[in-house]
Amino acid sequence: MLLAVEPSPVMMDQRPADAAPCVQGTAEHLPFAPGSFDAALALLTVHHWGDWRAGLAELVRVAPGRQVVFTWAADAQSHYWLIDEYLPCVTAFDDGYPTAPEIAAALPRSRLVELPIPADCTDGFFAAYWQRPEAYLDPGVRASISTFALGILDPALVDEGLARLAADLDTGAWHERHADLLERDRLDVGYRLVVAGA
């Protein structure tokens, strides 16, 4: 059985009717008995936890056989074109967050796996739009990306960076600089799977 855990009642209310069942809880205090699940999956969430080591220990407790964490390698993602050319302020977002190797070190029998992102990725995480730069100009898209939605970035710096991106899209400068990206069907933009357990 697939079961989701979500701390926010607001987010729970926004889940589609056909989504997996969801219970309210936090990673640091999962409301399940030891060994309740065959596997535990954490998707781009560890950086939101108050105590990431406690949360990972909980994953092991409730699903001792297998844990999978989808996260990013900040050193790899810091070379992403959106950060390099338009929003260098985003690098401050990673301060204090666990690195992919730190997460791997905290889980038993773990390994890191590169996860190249397809050009037509339908999820809306930060670098999912590596080949679709115009998406970042859409406030609705940015609202679903925690880097923007949490309000930790200086709005003036974001506005200035996005204005430069819009100008480069209008003139074709972005497409000239990144013509190589338009030929690719997937790209390593720093995302990693930490696969642990049996």
Sine and cosine of phi, psi and omega as CSV:
sin_phi,cos_phi,sin_psi,cos_psi,sin_omega,cos_omega
0.00,0.00,0.72,-0.69,0.05,-1.00
-1.00,-0.04,0.76,-0.65,-0.03,-1.00
-0.65,-0.76,0.77,-0.64,0.01,-1.00
-0.99,-0.12,0.45,-0.89,0.08,-1.00
-0.84,-0.54,0.75,-0.66,-0.05,-1.00
-0.60,-0.80,0.79,-0.61,0.00,-1.00
-0.98,0.22,-0.39,0.92,-0.15,-0.99
-0.99,-0.16,0.86,-0.51,0.10,-1.00
-0.87,0.50,-0.54,0.84,0.02,-1.00
-0.89,0.45,-0.72,0.69,0.01,-1.00
-0.92,0.39,-0.59,0.81,0.04,-1.00
-0.88,0.47,-0.65,0.76,0.00,-1.00
-0.92,0.39,-0.39,0.92,-0.03,-1.00
-1.00,0.04,-0.07,1.00,-0.02,-1.00
-0.93,0.36,0.63,-0.77,0.04,-1.00
-0.88,0.47,0.45,-0.89,-0.04,-1.00
-0.88,0.48,-0.50,0.87,-0.04,-1.00
-1.00,-0.07,0.17,0.99,0.03,-1.00
-0.95,0.31,0.29,-0.96,0.05,-1.00
-0.86,0.50,0.45,-0.89,0.06,-1.00
-0.83,0.55,0.49,-0.87,-0.07,-1.00
-0.70,-0.71,0.66,-0.75,0.10,-1.00
-0.87,-0.48,0.48,-0.88,0.02,-1.00
-0.99,0.13,0.72,-0.69,0.02,-1.00
0.05,-1.00,0.08,-1.00,0.04,-1.00
-0.85,-0.53,0.39,-0.92,-0.01,-1.00
-0.87,0.49,-0.57,0.82,-0.06,-1.00
-0.96,0.29,-0.29,0.96,-0.02,-1.00
-0.61,-0.79,0.93,0.36,-0.02,-1.00
-0.92,0.39,0.74,-0.68,-0.11,-0.99
-1.00,0.09,0.79,0.61,-0.03,-1.00
-0.67,-0.75,0.43,-0.90,0.04,-1.00
-0.96,0.29,0.40,-0.92,0.07,-1.00
-0.82,0.57,0.64,-0.77,0.06,-1.00
0.93,0.36,0.39,0.92,-0.05,-1.00
-0.94,0.34,-0.39,0.92,-0.14,-0.99
-0.75,-0.66,0.44,-0.90,0.08,-1.00
-0.96,0.28,-0.52,0.85,-0.05,-1.00
-0.45,-0.89,0.44,-0.90,0.08,-1.00
-0.81,-0.59,0.67,-0.74,-0.05,-1.00
-0.80,-0.60,0.78,-0.63,0.04,-1.00
-0.85,-0.53,0.89,-0.46,-0.11,-0.99
-0.94,-0.33,0.94,-0.33,0.06,-1.00
0.71,0.70,0.77,0.64,-0.08,-1.00
-0.76,-0.64,-0.40,0.92,-0.12,-0.99
-0.83,0.55,-0.58,0.81,-0.03,-1.00
-0.94,0.34,-0.17,0.99,0.07,-1.00
-1.00,-0.08,-0.15,0.99,-0.08,-1.00
-0.98,0.21,0.59,-0.81,0.04,-1.00
-0.93,0.37,-0.59,0.81,0.00,-1.00
-0.68,-0.73,1.00,-0.05,-0.14,-0.99
-0.91,0.40,-0.54,0.84,0.03,-1.00
-0.92,0.39,-0.63,0.77,0.05,-1.00
-0.91,0.41,-0.62,0.78,0.03,-1.00
-0.90,0.44,-0.67,0.74,0.04,-1.00
-0.91,0.41,-0.62,0.78,0.05,-1.00
-0.88,0.47,-0.58,0.81,0.05,-1.00
-0.92,0.39,-0.63,0.78,0.07,-1.00
-0.85,0.53,-0.70,0.72,0.00,-1.00
-0.91,0.41,-0.62,0.78,-0.03,-1.00
-0.90,0.43,-0.72,0.69,-0.10,-1.00
-1.00,0.07,-0.35,0.94,0.01,-1.00
-0.65,-0.76,0.94,0.34,-0.11,-0.99
-0.90,0.43,-0.32,0.95,-0.05,-1.00
-0.97,0.24,-0.59,0.81,-0.08,-1.00
-0.36,-0.93,0.71,-0.71,0.12,-0.99
-0.75,-0.66,0.68,-0.73,0.04,-1.00
-0.76,-0.65,0.79,-0.61,-0.01,-1.00
-0.85,-0.53,0.84,-0.54,0.09,-1.00
-1.00,-0.07,0.89,-0.46,-0.07,-1.00
-0.57,-0.82,-0.27,-0.96,0.02,-1.00
-0.68,-0.73,0.38,-0.92,0.09,-1.00
-0.99,-0.15,0.95,-0.33,-0.11,-0.99
-0.85,0.52,-0.58,0.81,-0.02,-1.00
-0.91,0.41,-0.56,0.83,0.04,-1.00
-0.97,0.24,-0.67,0.74,-0.07,-1.00
-0.95,0.30,-0.37,0.93,0.00,-1.00
-0.91,0.42,-0.22,0.98,0.04,-1.00
-0.99,-0.15,0.20,0.98,0.04,-1.00
-0.93,0.36,0.65,-0.76,-0.12,-0.99
-0.84,0.54,-0.58,0.82,-0.04,-1.00
-0.90,0.44,-0.62,0.79,0.03,-1.00
-0.97,0.26,-0.78,0.63,-0.06,-1.00
-0.84,0.54,-0.71,0.71,-0.20,-0.98
-0.99,-0.17,-0.41,0.91,-0.15,-0.99
-0.78,-0.63,-0.60,0.80,-0.11,-0.99
-0.74,-0.68,0.88,0.47,0.03,-1.00
-0.88,0.48,-0.32,0.95,0.03,-1.00
-0.89,0.45,-0.31,0.95,-0.03,-1.00
-0.91,0.41,-0.43,0.90,-0.03,-1.00
-0.88,0.48,-0.44,0.90,0.05,-1.00
-0.91,0.41,-0.38,0.93,-0.01,-1.00
-0.89,0.45,-0.47,0.88,-0.06,-1.00
-0.99,0.12,-0.21,0.98,-0.05,-1.00
-0.86,0.50,0.81,-0.58,0.06,-1.00
1.00,0.05,-0.13,0.99,0.01,-1.00
-1.00,0.06,0.53,-0.85,-0.01,-1.00
-0.93,0.38,0.61,-0.79,0.07,-1.00
-0.99,0.14,0.30,-0.95,0.04,-1.00
-0.84,0.54,-0.69,0.72,0.06,-1.00
-0.89,0.45,-0.57,0.82,0.05,-1.00
-0.91,0.41,-0.65,0.76,0.05,-1.00
-0.89,0.45,-0.70,0.71,0.01,-1.00
-0.87,0.49,-0.65,0.76,-0.02,-1.00
-0.92,0.39,-0.42,0.91,-0.04,-1.00
-1.00,0.05,-0.12,0.99,-0.01,-1.00
-0.92,-0.40,0.60,-0.80,-0.06,-1.00
-0.95,0.30,0.62,-0.79,0.11,-0.99
0.76,0.65,0.82,0.57,-0.11,-0.99
-0.96,-0.28,0.33,-0.94,0.11,-0.99
-0.56,-0.83,0.45,-0.89,0.03,-1.00
-0.99,-0.16,0.69,-0.72,-0.01,-1.00
-0.80,-0.59,0.82,-0.57,0.11,-0.99
-0.90,0.43,0.61,-0.79,-0.03,-1.00
-0.77,-0.63,0.99,0.11,0.05,-1.00
-0.87,0.50,0.61,-0.79,-0.07,-1.00
-0.99,-0.16,0.79,-0.61,0.02,-1.00
-0.92,0.39,0.49,-0.87,-0.03,-1.00
-0.88,0.48,-0.48,0.88,-0.03,-1.00
-0.97,-0.23,0.45,0.89,0.00,-1.00
-0.78,0.62,0.76,-0.65,-0.05,-1.00
-1.00,-0.07,-0.20,0.98,0.07,-1.00
-0.98,0.21,0.41,-0.91,-0.10,-0.99
-0.95,-0.31,0.58,0.81,0.02,-1.00
-0.97,0.25,0.11,-0.99,-0.26,-0.97
-0.77,0.64,-0.80,0.60,-0.09,-1.00
-0.98,-0.18,0.27,0.96,0.01,-1.00
-0.90,0.44,-0.35,0.94,-0.09,-1.00
-0.98,-0.21,0.51,0.86,-0.09,-1.00
-0.85,0.53,-0.44,0.90,0.01,-1.00
-0.95,-0.30,0.01,1.00,-0.04,-1.00
-0.80,-0.60,0.92,0.39,-0.15,-0.99
-0.86,0.50,-0.48,0.88,-0.02,-1.00
-0.89,0.46,-0.37,0.93,0.00,-1.00
-0.87,0.49,-0.57,0.82,-0.04,-1.00
-0.92,0.39,-0.27,0.96,0.03,-1.00
-0.99,0.13,-0.15,0.99,-0.03,-1.00
-1.00,0.04,0.90,-0.44,0.01,-1.00
-0.85,0.53,-0.53,0.85,0.03,-1.00
-0.91,0.42,-0.63,0.77,0.06,-1.00
-0.91,0.42,-0.74,0.67,-0.02,-1.00
-0.89,0.45,-0.52,0.86,-0.01,-1.00
-0.91,0.40,-0.36,0.93,0.00,-1.00
-1.00,-0.10,0.05,1.00,0.01,-1.00
-0.95,-0.32,0.89,-0.46,-0.11,-0.99
-0.87,0.49,-0.50,0.87,0.04,-1.00
-0.81,0.59,-0.62,0.78,0.03,-1.00
-1.00,-0.02,-0.67,0.74,-0.18,-0.98
-0.95,0.33,-0.44,0.90,-0.05,-1.00
-0.96,0.26,-0.18,0.98,0.06,-1.00
0.96,0.29,0.38,0.92,-0.02,-1.00
-1.00,-0.02,-0.21,0.98,0.02,-1.00
-1.00,-0.02,0.53,-0.85,0.05,-1.00
-0.91,0.41,0.90,-0.44,-0.05,-1.00
-0.84,0.54,-0.56,0.83,0.00,-1.00
-0.91,0.41,-0.65,0.76,0.01,-1.00
-0.93,0.37,-0.62,0.78,0.05,-1.00
-0.90,0.43,-0.74,0.68,-0.01,-1.00
-0.87,0.49,-0.67,0.74,-0.02,-1.00
-0.91,0.42,-0.69,0.72,0.01,-1.00
-0.90,0.43,-0.67,0.74,0.00,-1.00
-0.94,0.34,-0.52,0.85,0.08,-1.00
-0.91,0.42,-0.64,0.77,0.06,-1.00
-0.92,0.39,-0.62,0.79,0.06,-1.00
-0.89,0.46,-0.72,0.69,0.01,-1.00
-0.86,0.52,-0.68,0.73,0.01,-1.00
-0.90,0.44,-0.67,0.75,0.00,-1.00
-0.93,0.38,-0.52,0.85,0.08,-1.00
-0.94,0.33,-0.65,0.76,0.01,-1.00
-0.89,0.45,-0.65,0.76,-0.05,-1.00
-1.00,0.08,-0.23,0.97,-0.07,-1.00
1.00,0.04,0.03,1.00,-0.04,-1.00
-0.89,0.46,-0.62,0.78,0.01,-1.00
-0.88,0.47,-0.72,0.69,-0.04,-1.00
-0.91,0.42,-0.55,0.83,0.07,-1.00
-0.91,0.40,-0.72,0.69,-0.03,-1.00
-0.92,0.40,-0.54,0.84,-0.14,-0.99
-0.88,-0.47,0.55,0.84,0.02,-1.00
-0.84,0.54,-0.54,0.84,0.00,-1.00
-0.89,0.46,-0.56,0.83,-0.01,-1.00
-0.91,0.40,-0.53,0.85,-0.05,-1.00
-0.94,0.34,-0.26,0.97,0.01,-1.00
-1.00,-0.04,-0.11,0.99,-0.12,-0.99
-0.99,-0.15,0.47,-0.88,0.06,-1.00
-0.97,-0.26,-0.17,0.99,0.09,-1.00
-0.37,-0.93,0.34,-0.94,-0.08,-1.00
-0.48,-0.87,0.65,-0.76,0.13,-0.99
-0.99,0.15,0.96,-0.28,0.03,-1.00
-0.94,-0.35,0.43,0.90,0.15,-0.99
0.98,-0.19,-0.02,1.00,-0.02,-1.00
-0.98,0.18,0.59,-0.81,-0.05,-1.00
-0.68,-0.73,0.53,-0.85,0.22,-0.98
-0.98,-0.21,0.74,-0.67,0.21,-0.98
-0.98,-0.21,0.91,-0.41,-0.02,-1.00
-0.94,-0.33,0.85,-0.53,-0.12,-0.99
-0.71,-0.70,0.32,-0.95,0.03,-1.00
0.98,-0.19,-0.40,-0.92,-0.10,-1.00
-0.90,0.44,0.00,0.00,0.00,0.00
